[in-house]
């Protein structure tokens, strides 16, 4: 998919079985980008709470024997489920594109797992999973295009060029501006009634 185009995939809901909260992860590509940027830039944000709940839900579903930890066999399923979301928007390759075979994928996951299982107890905890995932996502967010509206180190010329593009509909810059203004509106709508 090209940047700025909407995903037309079916609605997927992820349930956090711990508190029975269902998260609606139906987002356009631009909404998803703004979501992960918000989540990684502010751990007190609604976006981070949503991301955290999503990651907890993935962990709970992977923990098949309900022992509060994920072993190597469960880890492969955990990574696959969590990766489905960024894959949906074109931000992560499919496992079949990354690995020649299931054996190659499992060998790579075993290396990844060994790094997380630093104490060599043959399992990882929710805390380790959250720390790993957030660090991984922060690294991926850093590779996204500059944030001309909320970012730092933007020159006057860069901002002006961005705004000139943003006033034209059907551009990625227009979508970025739209979601920035929507976020401003949501912040100003303190009683959450849809009006300011």
Backbone torsions as a table, in degrees:
resi	resn	phi	psi	omega
1	UNK	NA	148.7	176.7
2	UNK	-89.5	154.4	-177.6
3	UNK	-60.9	136.7	175.9
4	UNK	95.9	-15.1	178.9
5	UNK	-82.0	147.5	-178.7
6	UNK	-81.4	143.5	173.7
7	UNK	-79.3	133.1	179.6
8	UNK	-107.4	20.0	-178.5
9	UNK	-71.6	157.7	-179.3
10	UNK	-62.6	153.3	179.7
11	UNK	-63.2	132.4	176.0
12	UNK	-121.8	134.2	176.5
13	UNK	-119.6	138.7	-179.0
14	UNK	-114.3	126.0	-175.1
15	UNK	-100.7	129.1	172.0
16	UNK	-87.0	102.9	-173.5
17	UNK	-67.0	-19.5	-178.5
18	UNK	-67.9	-43.0	-179.9
19	UNK	-121.3	13.0	176.0
20	UNK	58.6	23.4	177.0
21	UNK	-84.9	130.5	177.4
22	UNK	-102.2	128.7	-179.1
23	UNK	-101.6	128.5	177.3
24	UNK	-92.7	107.9	-178.4
25	UNK	-100.1	27.3	175.4
26	UNK	-78.8	105.6	-177.5
27	UNK	-139.8	151.9	168.7
28	UNK	-75.3	169.7	178.1
29	UNK	-59.4	-44.3	-179.8
30	UNK	-64.6	-40.6	177.5
31	UNK	-63.2	-39.6	179.5
32	UNK	-63.8	-43.3	178.6
33	UNK	-59.7	-47.3	178.7
34	UNK	-63.2	-38.4	178.4
35	UNK	-59.9	-51.1	-177.5
36	UNK	-69.3	-33.2	175.9
37	UNK	-64.7	-46.1	178.5
38	UNK	-60.9	-44.9	-176.6
39	UNK	-62.6	-40.8	-176.3
40	UNK	-84.0	-19.3	179.7
41	UNK	-89.3	-17.2	-176.3
42	UNK	-149.5	103.2	-178.4
43	UNK	-71.4	-6.6	175.5
44	UNK	-97.8	4.5	-176.1
45	UNK	-82.3	159.1	173.2
46	UNK	-60.4	-35.8	-180.0
47	UNK	-62.3	-42.5	179.1
48	UNK	-66.7	-39.9	177.4
49	UNK	-60.5	-39.3	178.3
50	UNK	-66.9	-43.7	177.6
51	UNK	-62.5	-45.8	178.8
52	UNK	-58.1	-46.5	180.0
53	UNK	-62.9	-39.0	177.0
54	UNK	-61.5	-47.4	-178.6
55	UNK	-65.5	-38.5	176.2
56	UNK	-62.6	-45.3	179.2
57	UNK	-58.9	-42.7	177.1
58	UNK	-59.9	-44.3	-179.2
59	UNK	-62.9	-46.6	-178.2
60	UNK	-61.0	-43.2	-179.6
61	UNK	-68.7	-31.8	178.8
62	UNK	-74.3	-28.8	-178.5
63	UNK	-76.7	76.5	-172.8
64	UNK	-62.7	-35.3	-178.2
65	UNK	-94.1	6.2	174.3
66	UNK	53.2	45.5	176.9
67	UNK	-101.9	5.0	178.2
68	UNK	81.1	9.5	179.4
69	UNK	-142.7	159.2	179.1
70	UNK	-117.3	125.9	177.8
71	UNK	-92.2	-177.6	-174.9
72	UNK	-59.1	-45.2	180.0
73	UNK	-62.2	-40.6	179.6
74	UNK	-72.3	-28.5	-177.7
75	UNK	-62.2	-40.0	179.6
76	UNK	-59.0	-46.2	178.6
77	UNK	-65.4	-37.7	179.0
78	UNK	-60.6	-49.0	-179.3
79	UNK	-65.0	-42.0	179.8
80	UNK	-60.7	-44.4	-179.8
81	UNK	-66.2	-45.8	-178.9
82	UNK	-64.7	-35.9	-178.4
83	UNK	-74.0	-18.2	-179.0
84	UNK	-59.9	-35.0	-177.8
85	UNK	-67.0	-55.5	177.6
86	UNK	-65.3	-29.4	177.1
87	UNK	-63.0	-37.0	-179.0
88	UNK	-56.8	-30.6	-177.7
89	UNK	-104.8	7.5	176.9
90	UNK	83.0	18.0	-178.3
91	UNK	-99.1	-0.6	177.1
92	UNK	-147.5	140.0	179.1
93	UNK	-74.6	156.3	174.6
94	UNK	-69.5	150.9	177.9
95	UNK	-58.7	-36.7	-179.9
96	UNK	-65.7	-23.4	176.2
97	UNK	-84.5	-24.2	-177.5
98	UNK	-88.5	-31.6	-172.9
99	UNK	-125.6	142.4	-179.3
100	UNK	-72.0	-26.9	-176.2
101	UNK	-152.9	169.1	174.4
102	UNK	-60.9	-36.8	179.8
103	UNK	-63.6	-40.9	177.7
104	UNK	-64.1	-43.2	179.5
105	UNK	-61.7	-46.5	-178.2
106	UNK	-65.8	-34.1	177.4
107	UNK	-67.2	-42.3	177.9
108	UNK	-64.9	-41.0	178.5
109	UNK	-66.1	-34.4	178.1
110	UNK	-63.7	-39.3	176.8
111	UNK	-64.8	-44.1	178.8
112	UNK	-60.9	-45.7	-179.0
113	UNK	-61.7	-43.2	-178.8
114	UNK	-60.0	-36.8	178.0
115	UNK	-65.4	-43.5	180.0
116	UNK	-69.5	-36.1	-179.1
117	UNK	-87.0	59.7	-175.3
118	UNK	-61.1	-27.6	-179.4
119	UNK	-87.3	-0.1	176.9
120	UNK	56.1	48.7	178.7
121	UNK	-104.1	7.0	177.9
122	UNK	64.5	26.1	174.2
123	UNK	-162.0	162.5	174.6
124	UNK	-123.9	153.0	-179.1
125	UNK	-94.9	169.0	175.2
126	UNK	-58.9	-41.7	179.8
127	UNK	-58.7	-43.9	178.7
128	UNK	-65.2	-40.5	179.8
129	UNK	-63.5	-46.0	-179.4
130	UNK	-63.5	-47.0	-179.2
131	UNK	-60.1	-46.6	178.9
132	UNK	-61.3	-48.6	-175.8
133	UNK	-63.2	-46.4	-178.9
134	UNK	-63.9	-43.3	177.7
135	UNK	-60.6	-42.0	179.0
136	UNK	-63.5	-44.6	-179.2
137	UNK	-66.4	-41.7	177.5
138	UNK	-58.1	-42.5	177.8
139	UNK	-62.4	-39.6	178.9
140	UNK	-70.0	-39.9	179.6
141	UNK	-62.0	-34.9	-179.8
142	UNK	-62.8	-21.0	-179.5
143	UNK	-90.7	-5.9	179.2
144	UNK	-72.3	160.8	178.6
145	UNK	-57.2	157.7	179.8
146	UNK	-54.6	148.0	174.9
147	UNK	-95.7	98.0	-175.1
148	UNK	-74.8	-14.0	-176.8
149	UNK	-104.1	-28.8	-178.4
150	UNK	-127.7	-1.4	-176.6
151	UNK	-82.8	177.1	179.0
152	UNK	-111.0	167.3	177.0
153	UNK	61.3	36.2	175.6
154	UNK	-101.7	127.3	179.7
155	UNK	-80.1	164.6	178.1
156	UNK	-60.0	-42.6	179.2
157	UNK	-64.3	-41.3	178.2
158	UNK	-62.1	-43.5	179.7
159	UNK	-64.2	-45.0	179.6
160	UNK	-61.0	-45.1	177.9
161	UNK	-61.1	-41.3	178.6
162	UNK	-60.6	-48.1	-177.9
163	UNK	-63.2	-39.0	178.0
164	UNK	-60.3	-37.4	177.6
165	UNK	-76.6	-35.3	-174.3
166	UNK	-69.1	-21.4	179.8
167	UNK	-80.8	-4.1	177.2
168	UNK	-99.9	119.0	179.0
169	UNK	-59.7	160.7	177.7
170	UNK	65.5	26.4	172.1
171	UNK	-116.3	153.2	175.7
172	UNK	-59.1	-33.8	180.0
173	UNK	-65.6	-38.2	176.9
174	UNK	-60.4	-45.5	178.9
175	UNK	-62.4	-41.8	178.1
176	UNK	-60.2	-44.3	179.0
177	UNK	-64.4	-42.9	178.9
178	UNK	-56.5	-50.2	-177.7
179	UNK	-70.6	-30.4	174.2
180	UNK	-63.9	-46.3	179.6
181	UNK	-67.2	-36.3	176.0
182	UNK	-62.4	-42.3	178.1
183	UNK	-63.4	-39.9	176.5
184	UNK	-61.6	-43.4	179.2
185	UNK	-61.7	-47.2	-179.4
186	UNK	-60.4	-37.7	178.4
187	UNK	-66.7	-37.2	-178.9
188	UNK	-77.1	-23.4	-179.1
189	UNK	-82.2	71.5	-171.7
190	UNK	-66.2	-28.8	178.9
191	UNK	-93.5	4.8	174.6
192	UNK	52.5	48.6	178.5
193	UNK	-110.9	3.9	178.4
194	UNK	84.4	9.0	179.5
195	UNK	-134.9	150.3	177.4
196	UNK	-119.9	NA	NA
